[in-house]
Amino acid sequence: MGSRSPLDALNTRIIACRRCPRLVAYREEVARRRKRQFASWDYWGRPVPGMGDPRARILLVGLAPAAHGGNRTGRMFTGDGSADFLTPALYRAGLASQPTSVSRDDGLRLRDLYMTASARCAPPDNKPLPVELANCREYLIHELQSLTRLRGIVALGQIAFHTVLVTVSQIGWQVPNPRPGFAHAATATLVRPPHRPITLIGSYHPSRQNTQTGRLTPAMLDRVMRRAVALAGLTG
């Protein structure tokens, strides 16, 4: 058998992480108390690792696992309203093998896409603290360095957009000056000598707050994903 990939080894470290006492307490409390709708589930209740294609040309960065989504299922964008909106868009873009993401063993496979988050533990009120985001930054650094074929990054929401810019600056990539602000479909060119540049694309987060109010529509998300696919040189 071959040795584990750097991303596999990193994910083992992520799952064992206990750096943020507030997040550890919250994620474990949610896993103990559960939600009536998911009373029969054995909640994951740990940091949620990244998932996807280790040769991906597109990286998708979210905010954090949902308390009863990723914190329950143990997989990014799985088992919650954001997954119900995002996964069909990934499928339409040719990046996912199926339009649903409900559990770790549902057969979903990602093509040329790797998914991660700014914070790896479910935070109270979906609001990680700055120190908690900083504690997670090391993991994103390692993901960026391991995904050597990257051509595009899609950041879901303002925090993810800012997290990417701060993180790549920390590892010596060049970002535009002044640093670009977040907006839906906003782009920024990230220069990483000696490799080819990477394009960062912003998108509103597919939270129910955005999708149920019409702030983010399927057509809007489709346009972002088509842009990412084109930048990555994929054919669909």
LUMLUMVO-7607 format. One line per 3 residues: for each residue x, z, y of N, C-alpha, C, O. Coordinates in steps of 0.2 Angstrom, whole numbers, always signed. Atoms other than C-alpha are relative to their C-alpha. Example, Ala and Ser with C-alpha at 12.3 -4.5 7.8 and 13.67 -1.06 7.14 Angstrom:
<nodes>
+4 +0 -6 +62 +39 -22 +4 +0 +6 +9 +3 +5 | -4 -1 -6 +68 +36 -5 -4 +3 +5 -1 +4 +11;
</nodes>
This chain:
<nodes>
+4 +0 -6 +0 +0 +0 +4 +0 +6 +10 +3 +6 | -4 +0 -6 +6 -4 +18 -1 +7 +4 -5 +11 +3 | +0 -6 -5 +10 +9 +31 -6 +0 +5 -8 -6 +6;
+5 +0 -5 -3 +14 +43 +2 -3 +7 +8 -3 +9 | -2 +3 -7 -4 +5 +60 +1 +6 +5 -2 +11 +4 | -1 -5 -5 +1 +14 +76 -7 +3 +3 -8 +8 +4;
+7 -3 -2 -18 +15 +81 -3 +4 -5 -6 +9 -3 | +2 -5 +5 -22 +23 +64 +3 +7 +1 -1 +12 +1 | -4 -6 -1 -9 +36 +67 -3 +4 +7 -3 +10 +7;
+2 -3 -6 -15 +39 +85 -7 +3 -1 -8 +8 +2 | +7 -3 +1 -33 +41 +80 +0 +6 -4 -4 +10 -3 | -1 -6 +3 -28 +54 +68 +2 +6 +5 -1 +12 +4;
-2 -5 -5 -20 +64 +83 -6 +1 +4 -8 +7 +6 | +6 -1 -5 -36 +61 +94 -5 +4 -4 -7 +9 -1 | +6 -4 +3 -48 +68 +81 +2 +7 -1 -2 +11 -1;
-2 -7 +1 -37 +84 +79 +1 +3 +7 +2 +9 +8 | -2 -3 -6 -36 +86 +98 -5 +6 +2 -11 +6 +1 | +3 -6 -3 -41 +103 +106 +2 +2 +7 +3 +8 +9;
-4 -1 -6 -33 +101 +123 -5 +3 +6 -3 +7 +10 | +5 -1 -6 -49 +104 +134 -5 +5 -3 -10 +4 -6 | +5 -5 +3 -58 +121 +130 -7 -1 +1 -11 +0 -3;
+7 +1 -2 -74 +117 +139 -3 -6 -4 -8 -5 -7 | +3 +5 +4 -76 +101 +129 +0 +2 -7 -5 +0 -11 | +0 -3 +7 -71 +109 +113 -6 +4 -1 -10 +3 -6;
+5 -5 +1 -84 +122 +115 -7 -4 +1 -12 -3 -3 | +6 +3 -1 -98 +110 +121 -1 -5 -6 -7 -5 -9 | +1 +5 +6 -95 +96 +107 -2 +4 -6 -6 +2 -10;
+1 -4 +6 -95 +110 +94 -7 +3 +0 -11 +4 -5 | +7 -3 -1 -111 +119 +101 -5 -6 -1 -10 -4 -5 | +5 +5 +1 -120 +102 +101 -1 -1 -7 -6 -3 -10;
+0 +1 +7 -115 +99 +83 -3 +5 -4 -7 +4 -9 | +3 -5 +3 -121 +116 +78 -8 +0 +1 -12 +1 -3 | +7 -1 -1 -138 +116 +87 -4 -7 -1 -10 -6 -3;
+2 +7 +1 -141 +97 +85 -6 -1 +4 -8 +3 +8 | +6 +2 -3 -156 +88 +91 -6 -1 -5 -4 -3 -11 | +5 +0 +5 -173 +89 +82 +0 -7 -3 -1 -7 -9;
+0 +7 +3 -173 +70 +80 +5 -1 -5 +4 -5 -10 | -6 +2 +4 -156 +71 +71 +1 +7 -4 +7 +8 -6 | -1 -6 +3 -159 +88 +62 +4 -1 -7 +7 +4 -9;
-2 +1 +7 -154 +81 +45 +8 -3 +0 +11 -3 -5 | -7 +3 -1 -137 +74 +52 +5 +5 -1 +4 +11 +2 | -6 -5 -1 -120 +82 +49 +4 -3 +6 +7 -8 +5;
-3 +2 -6 -114 +80 +66 +8 -1 +0 +11 +4 -3 | -7 +0 +0 -96 +74 +69 +3 +5 +4 +7 +9 +1 | -2 -5 -4 -93 +86 +83 +8 +1 +1 +10 +6 +3;
-7 +0 -1 -75 +81 +86 +2 -5 +5 -3 -9 +7 | -2 +6 -5 -65 +69 +98 -2 -6 -4 -1 -7 -10 | +2 +7 +3 -71 +51 +94 +6 -5 +1 +8 -6 +7;
-5 +5 +0 -57 +39 +90 -2 -7 +3 -8 -8 +3 | +1 +7 -1 -55 +21 +96 -2 -3 -6 -1 -1 -12 | +1 +4 +6 -61 +8 +84 +0 -8 +2 -2 -10 +8;
+0 +7 -1 -60 -11 +82 +6 -4 -3 +9 -1 -8 | -5 +5 +3 -48 -25 +79 +7 +2 +3 +8 +2 +9 | -7 -2 -3 -29 -19 +81 +3 -6 +3 +8 -5 +6;
-3 +6 -3 -25 -37 +86 -5 -3 +5 -4 -9 +7 | +5 +2 -5 -39 -38 +99 +4 -2 +6 +9 +0 +9 | -2 +3 -7 -37 -48 +115 -4 +3 +5 -3 +2 +11;
+5 -3 -4 -51 -38 +123 +0 +7 -1 -1 +9 -7 | +1 -8 +1 -51 -19 +126 -6 +1 +5 -7 +0 +10 | +6 -3 -3 -68 -11 +131 +1 +7 +1 +2 +11 -4;
-1 -7 -2 -66 +6 +140 -7 +3 +3 -9 +0 +8 | +6 -3 -3 -81 +17 +142 +1 +7 +3 +7 +8 +5 | -1 -6 -3 -84 +34 +149 +2 +6 -5 +8 +8 -5;
-1 -6 +5 -86 +47 +135 -5 -1 -6 -10 -4 -4 | +5 +0 +5 -95 +49 +119 -6 +4 +2 -6 +9 +6 | +7 -4 -2 -114 +54 +121 +0 +6 -5 +2 +5 -11;
+1 -6 +4 -118 +71 +114 -3 -1 -6 -1 +2 -11 | +3 +2 +6 -130 +64 +102 +1 -7 -3 -3 -9 -7 | -2 +7 +2 -122 +47 +100 +6 +1 -4 +7 +2 -10;
-6 +0 +3 -104 +46 +97 +2 +7 -3 +6 +8 -8 | -2 -6 +2 -102 +65 +95 -4 +2 -6 -2 +6 -10 | +3 -1 +6 -115 +64 +81 +2 -5 -5 +3 -2 -11;
-1 +5 +5 -110 +48 +72 +8 -1 -1 +10 -3 -6 | -7 +1 +1 -91 +49 +75 +3 -7 +2 +9 -8 +0 | -3 +7 -2 -89 +31 +82 -2 -2 +7 -8 +0 +9;
+2 +2 -7 -89 +24 +99 -6 -4 +0 -7 -9 -4 | +6 +4 -1 -105 +17 +106 -4 -1 -6 -5 -7 -8 | +4 +0 +6 -115 +21 +90 -5 +5 +0 -4 +11 +1;
+6 -5 +1 -132 +29 +88 -3 +2 +6 -6 +8 +6 | +4 -2 -6 -138 +30 +106 -2 -6 +4 -1 -12 +2 | +3 +6 -4 -146 +20 +120 +5 -5 +3 +3 -11 +3;
-5 +5 -3 -130 +13 +127 +2 -5 -6 +3 -11 -5 | -1 +5 +6 -126 +6 +109 -5 -5 -1 -4 -10 -2 | +6 +4 +1 -143 -1 +108 +0 -6 +5 -2 -12 +4;
+0 +5 -5 -140 -11 +124 +7 -4 -1 +7 -10 +0 | -7 +3 +0 -121 -15 +122 +1 -4 -6 +4 -10 -6 | -1 +4 +6 -120 -20 +104 -3 -7 -1 +1 -12 -3;
+3 +7 +0 -132 -35 +105 +4 -4 +5 +5 -10 +3 | -4 +4 -5 -122 -41 +120 +7 -2 -3 +9 -8 -3 | -6 +2 +3 -106 -40 +110 -1 -5 -6 +3 -9 -7;
+2 +5 +5 -114 -49 +96 -2 -7 +3 +1 -12 +0 | +1 +7 -3 -120 -63 +107 +6 -3 +3 +7 -9 +3 | -6 +3 -3 -103 -65 +114 +5 -1 -6 +11 -4 -5;
-4 +2 +6 -96 -67 +96 +5 +6 -1 +10 +4 -5 | -5 -5 +1 -86 -50 +97 -2 +5 -6 +2 +9 -7 | +3 -5 +5 -97 -40 +84 -3 -4 -5 -6 -9 -4;
+3 +3 +6 -103 -44 +67 -7 +0 -1 -10 -3 -5 | +7 -1 +0 -120 -38 +70 -3 +3 +6 +1 +6 +10 | +3 -2 -6 -132 -33 +84 -2 +7 +0 -5 +9 +5;
+2 -7 +0 -134 -15 +79 +6 +4 -1 +11 +2 -5 | -5 -4 +1 -123 +0 +79 -3 +7 -1 -4 +11 +5 | +4 -6 +1 -131 +16 +71 +4 +5 -3 +2 +11 -3;
-4 -5 +4 -118 +24 +60 +7 -3 -2 +8 -9 -2 | -7 +2 +2 -100 +24 +54 +0 -5 -6 +5 -9 -6 | +0 +4 +6 -105 +15 +38 -5 -5 +0 -8 -7 -5;
+5 +5 +0 -117 +2 +44 +3 -7 +0 -1 -12 +0 | -3 +6 +1 -105 -12 +42 +2 -4 +6 +5 -9 +5 | -2 +3 -6 -101 -16 +60 +7 -2 +0 +11 +3 -2;
-7 +2 +0 -85 -26 +62 +1 -3 +7 -3 -7 +9 | -2 +3 -7 -77 -30 +79 +5 -6 -1 +10 -5 -4 | -5 +6 +1 -68 -47 +81 +3 -1 +7 +0 -2 +12;
-4 +1 -6 -54 -48 +94 -2 +5 +6 -1 +4 +12 | +2 -5 -4 -61 -32 +102 +2 +7 -2 +1 +8 -8 | -1 -7 +1 -56 -14 +103 -3 +4 +5 -3 +3 +11;
+4 -4 -4 -67 +0 +110 +3 +7 +0 +5 +10 -5 | -2 -7 -2 -61 +16 +118 -4 +3 +5 -9 +1 +8 | +4 -3 -5 -66 +28 +131 +5 +4 +5 +11 +6 +3;
-4 -4 -4 -59 +38 +146 +1 +7 -2 +6 +10 -1 | +0 -6 +3 -63 +54 +138 -2 +0 -7 -7 -4 -9 | +2 +0 +7 -64 +57 +119 -5 +5 -3 -7 +4 -8;
+5 -5 +2 -76 +72 +118 -6 -1 +5 -5 -3 +11 | +6 +0 -4 -94 +72 +124 +1 +6 +5 +2 +12 +3 | +0 -5 -5 -94 +81 +141 -7 +3 +2 -12 -1 +1;
+6 -2 -3 -108 +92 +148 -3 -5 +5 +1 -6 +10 | +3 +4 -5 -120 +81 +158 +4 -7 +1 +3 -10 +6 | -4 +6 +0 -109 +66 +154 +5 +0 +6 +6 -6 +9;
-4 +0 -5 -97 +72 +167 +7 +3 -2 +7 +10 -1 | -6 -3 +1 -79 +75 +162 +4 +2 +6 +3 -2 +11 | -4 -3 -6 -68 +85 +174 +6 -4 +1 +9 -7 -4;
-6 +4 -1 -53 +76 +182 +6 +3 -5 +10 -1 -7 | -5 -3 +4 -41 +88 +172 -1 -3 -8 +4 -4 -11 | +2 +3 +6 -50 +82 +156 +2 -7 -1 +4 -9 -6;
-2 +7 +0 -48 +64 +160 +8 -1 +0 +10 -5 -4 | -7 +0 +0 -30 +67 +163 +3 +2 -7 +8 -1 -9 | -2 -2 +6 -28 +76 +147 +0 -6 -6 +3 -6 -10;
+2 +6 +4 -35 +60 +138 +5 -6 +1 +5 -11 -3 | -3 +6 -2 -24 +48 +147 +6 -2 -4 +7 -8 -5 | -5 +1 +5 -10 +49 +135 -2 -5 -6 +1 -9 -8;
+3 +4 +5 -21 +41 +122 -1 -7 +2 +0 -11 -2 | +1 +6 -2 -26 +27 +132 +7 -4 +1 +7 -10 +0 | -6 +3 +0 -8 +24 +136 +3 -3 -6 +5 -9 -7;
-2 +3 +6 -4 +22 +118 -4 -5 -3 -1 -10 -6 | +4 +6 +2 -18 +11 +115 +2 -7 +3 +2 -12 +0 | -2 +6 -4 -13 -1 +129 +7 -2 -3 +8 -8 -3;
-7 +2 +2 +5 -1 +122 +0 -3 -7 +4 -7 -9 | +1 +2 +7 -1 -4 +104 -4 -7 +0 -3 -11 -5 | +4 +6 +0 -13 -18 +108 +4 -6 +4 +3 -7 +10;
-5 +4 -3 +1 -31 +111 -3 -7 +2 +0 -11 +6 | +3 +6 -1 -11 -46 +112 -5 +0 +6 -8 -5 +7 | +5 -1 -5 -22 -40 +126 +0 -6 +5 +5 -7 +8;
+1 +5 -5 -29 -53 +138 -5 +2 +6 -4 +0 +11 | +5 -2 -4 -43 -44 +146 -3 +7 -2 -2 +9 -7 | +2 -7 +1 -50 -26 +149 -7 +0 +3 -8 -2 +9;
+7 -1 -3 -69 -23 +152 -1 +8 +1 -1 +12 -4 | +1 -7 -1 -72 -6 +160 -7 +1 +2 -10 -2 +7 | +7 -1 -1 -89 +1 +159 -1 +6 +5 -1 +12 +2;
+1 -5 -5 -93 +11 +175 +6 +1 +4 +12 +0 +3 | -5 -1 -5 -83 +17 +190 +6 +5 -3 +11 +3 -2 | -5 -4 +3 -74 +31 +180 +5 -4 -4 +11 -3 -4;
-4 +4 +4 -68 +19 +167 +5 -5 +4 +11 -6 +2 | -4 +5 -4 -62 +6 +180 +5 +4 +3 +11 +2 +3 | -5 -4 -4 -53 +20 +190 +5 +2 -6 +11 +2 -4;
-5 -3 +6 -45 +27 +173 +5 -6 -2 +11 -4 -2 | -5 +5 +2 -38 +10 +168 +5 -1 +6 +11 -2 +4 | -5 +1 -6 -30 +7 +186 +5 +6 +0 +11 +4 +1;
-5 -5 +0 -22 +24 +186 +4 +0 -6 +10 +1 -5 | -4 +0 +6 -16 +23 +168 +5 -6 +0 +11 -4 -2 | -5 +5 +0 -8 +6 +169 +5 +1 +6 +11 -1 +5;
-5 -1 -5 +0 +11 +185 +5 +5 -2 +11 +4 -1 | -5 -5 +3 +8 +26 +176 +5 -3 -4 +10 +0 -5 | -5 +3 +5 +16 +15 +163 +3 -6 +3 +7 -10 +0;
-4 +5 -3 +23 +3 +176 -3 -7 +1 +0 -12 +3 | +4 +6 -2 +10 -11 +177 -1 -1 +7 -2 +4 +11 | +1 +1 -7 +8 -19 +194 -8 -1 +1 -11 -5 -2;
+7 +1 -1 -10 -17 +201 +0 -2 +8 +4 -1 +12 | +0 +2 -7 -16 -25 +217 +0 +6 +5 -2 +11 +4 | +0 -5 -6 -13 -16 +234 -3 -3 +6 -1 -8 +8;
+3 -7 +3 -24 -9 +240 -4 -1 -6 -6 -6 -8 | +3 +0 +6 -31 -4 +224 -7 -2 +0 -11 +1 +5 | +7 +3 -1 -48 -13 +221 -5 +6 -2 -4 +10 -6;
+6 -5 +2 -64 -3 +221 -4 -3 -5 -4 -9 -7 | +5 +2 +6 -77 -4 +207 -6 -3 +3 -9 -1 +8 | +7 +3 -1 -92 -15 +207 -1 -4 -6 +3 -6 -10;
+1 +3 +6 -101 -24 +194 +3 -7 +1 +2 -11 +6 | -4 +6 +0 -91 -40 +189 +6 +0 +4 +9 -6 +5 | -6 +0 -4 -77 -35 +200 +6 -1 -4 +6 +1 -10;
-6 +1 +4 -60 -41 +194 +7 +2 +3 +7 +3 +10 | -6 -2 -3 -42 -36 +196 +5 -3 -5 +5 -2 -11 | -5 +3 +4 -26 -44 +190 +5 +6 -1 +8 +8 +4;
-5 -5 +2 -14 -32 +181 +6 -3 -3 +6 -7 -8 | -6 +4 +2 +4 -38 +179 +4 +5 -4 +6 +11 -2 | -4 -4 +4 +14 -31 +165 +6 -4 -2 +7 -6 -8;
-6 +4 +2 +31 -39 +165 +3 +3 -6 +3 +9 -7 | -1 +7 -1 +38 -48 +155 -6 -4 -3 -6 -10 -4 | +5 +4 +3 +21 -52 +147 -5 -3 +5 -4 -2 +11;
+4 +3 -4 +7 -62 +154 -5 +5 +3 -6 +10 +0 | +4 -5 -3 -5 -53 +166 -7 +1 -4 -9 -3 -8 | +6 -2 +3 -21 -45 +160 -5 +1 +6 -4 +3 +11;
+5 -1 -5 -38 -46 +170 -4 +6 -2 -7 +6 -8 | +5 -6 +1 -48 -30 +172 -7 -3 +3 -7 -5 +9 | +7 +1 -3 -67 -33 +174 -4 +6 +0 -4 +9 -5;
+4 -6 +0 -79 -20 +179 -7 -2 -2 -9 -8 -1 | +7 +1 +2 -97 -18 +173 -3 +7 +1 +0 +12 +0 | +4 -6 +0 -110 -6 +176 -1 +3 -7 -1 -1 -12;
+0 -3 +7 -111 +6 +161 -7 -1 -3 -12 +0 +1 | +6 +2 +3 -125 +2 +149 -4 +7 -2 -7 +7 -7 | +4 -6 +1 -133 +20 +151 -7 -2 +1 -9 -7 +4;
+7 +1 -1 -151 +21 +150 -2 +1 +8 -7 -3 +10 | +1 +0 -8 -151 +26 +169 +1 -6 +3 -2 -8 +8 | -1 +7 -2 -144 +9 +172 -5 -5 -3 -7 -10 +1;
+4 +6 +4 -153 -2 +159 -8 +1 +1 -11 -4 +2 | +7 -1 +0 -170 +6 +161 -3 -1 +7 -9 -2 +9 | +2 +1 -7 -170 +4 +180 +1 -7 +2 +0 -9 +8;
-2 +7 -2 -164 -14 +180 +6 -1 +4 +8 -6 +6 | -6 +1 -3 -148 -10 +188 +5 -4 -4 +9 -8 -1 | -4 +4 +4 -139 -18 +173 -5 -3 -5 -9 +0 -8;
+5 +4 +4 -149 -32 +164 +4 -3 -6 +11 -4 -5 | -4 +4 +5 -144 -41 +148 +4 -6 +2 +9 -7 +0 | -3 +5 -3 -140 -56 +158 +6 +2 +4 +11 -2 +3;
-6 -2 -4 -128 -47 +169 +6 +2 -5 +11 +0 -3 | -5 -2 +5 -119 -39 +154 +3 -6 -4 +9 -7 -5 | -3 +6 +4 -118 -56 +145 +5 -4 +5 +10 -7 +2;
-4 +4 -4 -110 -64 +160 +7 +3 +0 +12 +0 +0 | -7 -4 +1 -96 -50 +160 +3 -2 -6 +9 -3 -7 | -3 +1 +6 -93 -52 +142 +2 -8 -1 +7 -9 -4;
-2 +7 +0 -93 -71 +143 +7 -1 +4 +11 -5 +2 | -6 +1 -4 -80 -70 +156 +6 +3 -3 +12 +0 -4 | -6 -3 +4 -69 -58 +145 +2 -5 -5 +8 -6 -7;
-1 +4 +5 -71 -70 +131 +4 -6 +2 +9 -8 -1 | -4 +6 -2 -65 -85 +141 +7 +2 +2 +12 -2 +1 | -6 -2 -2 -51 -75 +149 +5 +1 -6 +11 +0 -6;
-4 -2 +6 -45 -70 +131 +2 -7 -4 +5 -6 -9 | -1 +7 +3 -45 -89 +126 -4 +0 -7 -2 -4 -11 | +4 +1 +7 -58 -86 +112 -5 -5 +1 -7 -8 +6;
+4 +6 +0 -70 -99 +107 -7 +2 -1 -12 -2 -2 | +6 -3 +1 -85 -87 +104 -1 +3 -6 -7 +6 -8;
</nodes>
